[in-house]
Amino acid sequence: MGDNKCARCGRKLKDPNAEYGPICARKVAAEQGIAEQPASSITIQTTIRDGYAGMRTPVGPVVVRIRNGVQKPLRHLVRHSPDGFNWGYGGSGPSDLARSIIADALGTTDPAIYQEFKWEFVAKWGDSWEISLDEILAWAGVGKEKSTAATVE
C-alpha cells in the first residue's frame, strides 16, 4: 500500500487507485453539481410572497429578497463581514444579514435595531429559513405604509 492521500482532505486512502475518500467523493460531486449554477440562479422553495429566505449550499449561503413571489439576491451591505451572509449564531455574518434585511425592509441601518433583530431571529435560524415582510414589520411595529420594502418591484 502506497502513500495515497485524499486530494480534498489529505487523509490516507485505503484504495491506492482512488483520488478521494468516499465521503469527500460525495462532497466533491455535490459541489460540482451546484457550482455549475451561480448562486444567484438558485431558487429557494418558500411559502411566502414577500420577505426574505436563505439556505446553505455546498458553495455557501444563498439569501434572496422576495417581492410578489419573485426572488432576487439580497444586496449585502458590508459592515461586519466581508465574507458575506451567515446565520444560526451571533457573529459578523449574521450581523450583516440582519443589517441588510432591516435596511431593505425598514430603511434604517441603526445598529440597535438590526442587532436586536439578529438576536431575536437570525441567530436562531437553521440551514434554511424564511421570514415574511409582514412578520418583520409587525416585529418592528411598523405598518406597510411606512415600510421602504412595501413598494412593488
N, C-alpha and C positions, 0 to 999 in steps of 0.2 A: 504494500500500500504506500503510495507516494504522499507528497505534501500538498495534496489538492485542497484548496480553500474556496469557500463560497465567495463569488465575485461581489456580492451585495454586503454581507455582514462580516466576512473574514474568518468565519468558523471553519474548522476542519471538516471535510466531507467524507462520508463513508464510501460513496460511489466515486471511484477515481476518474470517471468519464463525465461527471456532472459539472455544470458551471455554477449552479445554485443548489442549496439545500431545498427540501420540499416546501418548507414554509416560505422561504424567500422566493422560490419559483412562483408560488401563487401570488405573492405580493407584487412581484415584477410584472406578472401577466395582468393583474388588476390595474397597476399604474399605467402600463402601456395602453390598455383599453380606454381609460379615462383621459390620458394625456393626448390622445388623438383628437379630443374635443377641447377647445379652450374653455376655461372655467365660466366665461361669460355666456357660453352657449348651453350650459346645463340648466335644465328646468327642474324646479323643485315642486313636488306634488304638495299642494296646500288645500286647505278648506276655506280660505279667506279670499276676498276680492280686493281688499285694501289693507295694506300693512307691510310686514317685513317677514322674511323667512331665511333660514340658514341651514346648511348641512355640511358635515365633514366629508371630504372625499379623499382618496389616496393622494391627490395632488394638492390638497389644502382646503381650507374652509371656503365655502361659497355663500355669499349673502346677497339677497335680492330685495328690491323695493317693489311692491306690488300696488298697482293702481288700476282699477277696473279689470282686474284679472290679468293684466299684462305685467310680466316680470322684466326688470332691468337691474343690472348690478347696482348696489348701493354705493354711492360715492364715499370714499374713505377720506374723512377729514383728519389728516395725520396730526397728532399731538403727542401721544404717549408711545405709540408702537409703529415704527417704520416698517415692521414685518407684516402688518395687516391685522385683520379682524381675528378675534377668537372669543370663546365664551366657556362657561362652566367653572370659572374661578374668578378671582378678583384682580387679575393682573393688567398689564398695559394693553394687550389686545382687546380684552373686554371693555376697558375704558374707552378705547377709540370706537368700538362698536356702539356702545351706549351713546357716546358723544355724537356720532354720525346719525343714529336713529333719531335722537332728540332734536338735533339741528334740523333734520329733514321734516320731522313731524310738527315740531313746535316753533322752529325758527330761532332757537337760542342755543348757545354753547356754554351756558352758565354751568361751571363745574358742580355747584351744589345740586343742580337738577340732574345732570347726567350721571353723577356719581351715585346718587340715591337710586336712580333707575338701574344702574349697573348692579348694585347690591340686591335690589328687590327682584329683578328679572334676569339680567344677562348672566350673572354669576351662577344661577341655578339651572340654566338650560343644559340639555343633554346633546347628543350628537346631531340631532335635527330638531328644529323648533320653528314656531311661527307665532307672531303676535299681531293682532289686528290693530288698525289705526284707531278704531273706537276704544279698544282697551287702553291704549296709550293716552288718548285724550281724557278718558274717564279717570285714569290714574293721576293725570296732571291737573284735573279739574278744569279742563278747557273744552269749550264747545267747538263743534266743527267749523262754525263761522269764524273762529279766531285762529284756527289751525292753518299753518302755512302749507300743509300737505293736503288739505281738503280740495284743492283745485284739481280739476280733471285734466289729465295729460293724454 
